[in-house]
């Protein structure tokens, strides 16, 4: 009886991983191999981004949270994520799965609330003089003692 690979609900499928894996950079140095596979770590990154939880709450099945975060930051710093997005967009565009039609509707282009009542002519000049307010005398007993 054939068995199926058990994955979590939103993890990468084998077909998705087959497309993504060639786009990942190859390690530049040799050394001790990682305890976790790249697929595991990337699924951990995807889980964290989808859920919005803190890095320390990444489930252990995706590897240690520090390894997941380290891979995320390394790819972010060297521009790998941007290269992956660009390559995936190119593949989808070549397959005809992206339409680049852009439609702008005036109902979404709104002015700021302060733009509604703005004056149309030059600098604002008041039409009447501003009257200075004269301070009234203090009414508390202690203020009279300090002032007197």
Buried (B, 14 or more C-beta within 10 A) or exposed (E): EEEEEEEEEEBBEEEEBEBBEEBBEEEEEEEEEEEBEBBBBBBBBBBBEEEEEEBEEBBEEBBBBEBBBBBBEEBEEEEBEEBBEEBEEEEEEEEEEEEEEEEEEEEEEEEEEEEEEEEEEEEEEEEEEEEEEEEEEEEEEEEEEEEE
